[in-house]
Amino acid sequence: MNTNQSVSARACRGMNRREFLRGCAACAAGAGLLTARSALRAAEKSEKVRIRIVYSLHAPKQPGPDWPNVGFDFRPVMEGFNRELAARCKGFEFVQSLANGEQKAKEILNGDKSAEIDGYLVFQMNCWNRVVQTIATSGKPVLYADFKYAGSGGFLVYTAGLLRSKAPNVGFVSSSRIEDIAEAVKCFELVKKGGAVSDFVVATRKARIARTPKPGDLTCKADELKTTSVKECIEQMKASKILGVRDQKSGSAQPIMGIPMERVSFAEVNEAWKAADKDESRAVANRWEKNAEDVIGVSRETLETSAAMYLGMKEVLKKHGANAIAINCLGGFYGGHIHAYPCLGFHELNNEGLVGACECDIPSTATMIMINKLTQGRPGYISDPVIDTSTRQIIYAHCVASNKVFGPEGQANPYKIMTHSEDRQGASMRSILPLGHMTTTMRINPGRKEILFHQGKAVANDPDDRACRTKLCVEPVGDLEKLFTMWDRWGWHRVTCYGDLKEPVFALADTIGWRVVQEA
């Protein structure tokens, strides 16, 4: 007996010819029905818009310091996006991939050559992973989305680059509201129904603009801003001096915007930190602690070492006859070249009418000096901006900010002392900045002799735990869409100050033969 025979074969042994033929007809009908059902299911599947979501990030759980912060768990966020999009986009099928850079993105595209993928949704989850550029070479429609306070730097720079290159198949969405992302995703249907990829890009832009709130009331509070003359400003800039602390090198450097500059080594700053008076360091730490609304996650020892760094930087400034210092803080701290973050020290210097600037960003440092001299002492605020169309806001985020935005003699605003956000180490500042005032944001480019410029009304402080501690939310004056276009040529940093500086900045540019570029 052959035990491998099918049940159907064994059942047919006892049949006569007529019964056998009837059975075969029934089987054929049943098989036809199954084939029809399979075909129907295949047709239904092919009618769905099949989108691959590509999450651009280092890893599902953040392994090191970067936006949004070390240890951040992306898995619940990604699951939430997947769930919400599936619920809101009927007739869509979503498949998910993770990519940390170009090579992984290429592998995804190669794997999709035999797959029925109608388009790609690329979420920028960390700042600088280059994924969207590779996915865009597929030629299929691509929707590029920012995860707010996480991938925003890369998103802005890469979006501006894609716009400048006139990428024909890439649309973008920059909203913290899932409803806005879902509406942009629905634009993929146009191509599925036979439309051109260019129709998809146009549709995403229309959806973005339609869902962006109309401009609000941009009337601002009175501001008794006092400015210097252009001639005096230029003289004071020439009398200033920037110390650039990028590495272990020291020596002369080329002036920037007419401002003298000198290079100083990490070692010199670190020695000044070590030599700082301990009693004076304790007194500074006492004052910071007393005046703060709260001290969160920062030890007393860290406060005192931060105060010693402030005193050390002041000593270095005095030694070199300078009024501005810019330090490669992350490189110095992670490389073991300096042993305290300078964030609180920068805060204190900016409160005093001096300049302390992050990341050894020399163009931003020069911009801060220009602001300081034009406004008779007001500080500039370096930031990593974020754009959220759901609120029609640009948000200036950084872990250093003054709390005397109207100058050393002006009114102070509240602040909290917290860890540096990306790595949860050291001490930094959350300044709860004044609202209702006009702000001016700029950055210089000495090579092109240009000043980038936009303005906006301060409307909120965002306490979100992701990304940097201080987050000033501003409604920009002008065209929010234009504000997406300059980041690839200017980089991520901007410098913001309180007050309407349009007239004096344009007058300064005219006098020195520079051009003002209005980015909004």
Secondary structure by P-SEA (a helix, b strand, c coil): ccccccaaaaaaccccaaaaaaaaaaaaaaaaaaaaaaaaaaaaaaacbbbbbbbbcccccccccccccccccaaaaaaaaaaaaaaacccbbbbbbbbccaaaaaaaaaaaccccccbbbbbbcccccccaaaaaacccbbbbbbccccaaaaaaaaaaaaaaaccccbbbbbcccaaaaaaaaaccccccccccaaaaaaaaaaaaaaaccccccccccccccccccaaaaaaaaaabbbbbcccccbbbbbbcccbbbbbbcaaaaaaaaaaccaaaaaaaaaaaaaaccccccccaaaaaaaaaaaaaaaaaaaaacccbbbbaaaaaaaaccccccaaaaaaaaaaacbbbbcccaaaaaaaaaaaaaaacbbbbbbbbbbbbccccbbbbbcccccccccccccbbbbbbbbccccccccccccccccccbbbbbbcccccccbbbbbbbbbcccccccccccbbbbbbcccccccccccccccccbbbbbcccaaaaaaaaaaaabbbbbbcc
